[in-house]
Amino acid sequence: MKTTTIFLLLLFLIGTAQAAHQNKEKEYQDAWCSKIKGQTEYKLDDNARVDCLTEDYAIEFDFAPKWGESIGQALYYGLKTGKTPGVVLIMENEANEGQFWARLKAVADKYKIQIWKMTEADLK
């Protein structure tokens, strides 16, 4: 395969994977954070951005399959802000994604990370 063909195929696959979500992560983030009067996209001194910063929490939002990534980001944001790390796990299909919540909960309980679930119904 030519390099151009491979590149176009990769772009297609990335676009398809992102399109698979019912809504964008930002939609969940904006809806949830505004309800609790948090600040979205809080910029840290190293240009990293906290998805939602509140008086008590530095919160990362991620779709359920990315539960592991959300932990590292939340811990980092908590470290940088001095706030309790938090994760909002976006559950688009709770019946099929329960294992991700269970994994996140096990780590969150051990390392004192506050966690919440969010579904499409929470956008309404």
C-alpha positions as CSV (number, residue, x, y, z in Angstrom):
1,M,0.0,0.0,0.0
2,K,1.1,3.5,-0.7
3,T,1.8,5.8,2.2
4,T,-1.1,8.1,1.0
5,T,-3.5,5.3,1.0
6,I,-2.5,4.2,4.5
7,F,-2.8,7.7,5.7
8,L,-6.3,8.2,4.3
9,L,-7.4,4.8,5.7
10,L,-6.2,5.9,9.2
11,L,-8.0,9.2,8.9
12,F,-11.2,7.3,8.0
13,L,-10.8,4.9,10.9
14,I,-10.2,7.7,13.4
15,G,-13.2,9.7,12.2
16,T,-15.4,6.6,12.3
17,A,-14.3,5.8,15.9
18,Q,-15.1,9.3,17.0
19,A,-18.4,9.3,15.2
20,A,-19.5,6.2,17.1
21,H,-20.3,8.2,20.2
22,Q,-23.9,9.4,20.6
23,N,-22.7,12.9,21.7
24,K,-19.4,14.7,22.1
25,E,-17.5,14.6,25.3
26,K,-17.7,18.4,25.4
27,E,-21.5,18.3,25.5
28,Y,-21.5,16.1,28.6
29,Q,-18.8,18.2,30.2
30,D,-20.6,21.5,29.6
31,A,-24.0,20.2,30.7
32,W,-22.7,18.6,34.0
33,C,-20.2,21.3,34.9
34,S,-22.7,24.1,34.4
35,K,-25.2,22.4,36.7
36,I,-22.7,22.3,39.5
37,K,-21.3,25.8,38.7
38,G,-17.9,24.6,37.8
39,Q,-15.4,26.1,35.4
40,T,-14.8,24.2,32.2
41,E,-11.5,23.9,30.5
42,Y,-9.5,25.4,33.4
43,K,-6.0,26.0,32.1
44,L,-3.1,24.9,34.2
45,D,0.4,26.5,34.2
46,D,1.7,23.8,31.9
47,N,-1.3,24.4,29.4
48,A,-3.0,21.2,30.4
49,R,-6.8,21.7,30.8
50,V,-9.0,20.4,33.6
51,D,-12.4,19.4,32.1
52,C,-14.2,20.9,35.1
53,L,-12.8,22.6,38.1
54,T,-15.0,23.2,41.2
55,E,-14.3,24.6,44.6
56,D,-13.5,21.0,45.8
57,Y,-12.7,18.9,42.7
58,A,-10.5,18.8,39.6
59,I,-12.6,16.6,37.2
60,E,-11.8,14.6,34.1
61,F,-14.6,13.4,31.7
62,D,-14.1,10.3,29.6
63,F,-16.2,7.7,27.8
64,A,-16.4,4.4,29.7
65,P,-13.8,2.5,27.6
66,K,-11.2,5.2,28.5
67,W,-11.7,4.7,32.2
68,G,-8.0,4.0,32.8
69,E,-6.8,7.2,31.1
70,S,-9.3,9.2,33.1
71,I,-7.6,8.1,36.4
72,G,-4.2,9.4,35.4
73,Q,-5.5,12.7,34.2
74,A,-7.7,13.2,37.3
75,L,-4.8,12.4,39.6
76,Y,-2.6,14.9,37.8
77,Y,-5.2,17.6,37.8
78,G,-5.8,17.1,41.5
79,L,-2.0,17.3,42.2
80,K,-1.7,20.5,40.2
81,T,-4.7,22.3,41.7
82,G,-4.6,20.9,45.2
83,K,-8.2,19.7,44.8
84,T,-9.7,16.2,45.1
85,P,-9.3,14.4,41.8
86,G,-12.6,13.4,40.2
87,V,-13.8,11.4,37.1
88,V,-17.2,11.6,35.4
89,L,-17.5,8.4,33.4
90,I,-19.7,8.8,30.4
91,M,-21.8,5.6,30.1
92,E,-23.5,5.4,26.7
93,N,-24.6,1.8,27.2
94,E,-24.6,0.9,30.9
95,A,-25.6,-2.7,30.1
96,N,-22.4,-3.2,28.1
97,E,-20.1,-0.9,30.0
98,G,-20.6,-1.9,33.6
99,Q,-17.2,-3.5,33.7
100,F,-15.6,-0.2,33.1
101,W,-17.5,1.4,36.0
102,A,-16.4,-1.5,38.3
103,R,-12.8,-1.1,37.3
104,L,-12.9,2.7,37.8
105,K,-14.6,2.3,41.2
106,A,-12.1,-0.2,42.5
107,V,-9.2,2.2,41.8
108,A,-11.1,5.3,42.9
109,D,-11.9,3.7,46.2
110,K,-8.3,2.8,46.8
111,Y,-6.8,6.2,45.7
112,K,-9.6,8.6,47.0
113,I,-10.9,9.7,43.6
114,Q,-14.4,11.0,43.5
115,I,-16.4,9.4,40.7
116,W,-19.8,10.0,39.0
117,K,-21.6,8.4,36.1
118,M,-23.3,10.3,33.3
119,T,-25.6,9.1,30.6
120,E,-27.2,10.6,27.6
121,A,-30.4,11.1,29.7
122,D,-28.3,13.6,31.8
123,L,-28.0,15.9,28.9
124,K,-31.8,16.6,28.9
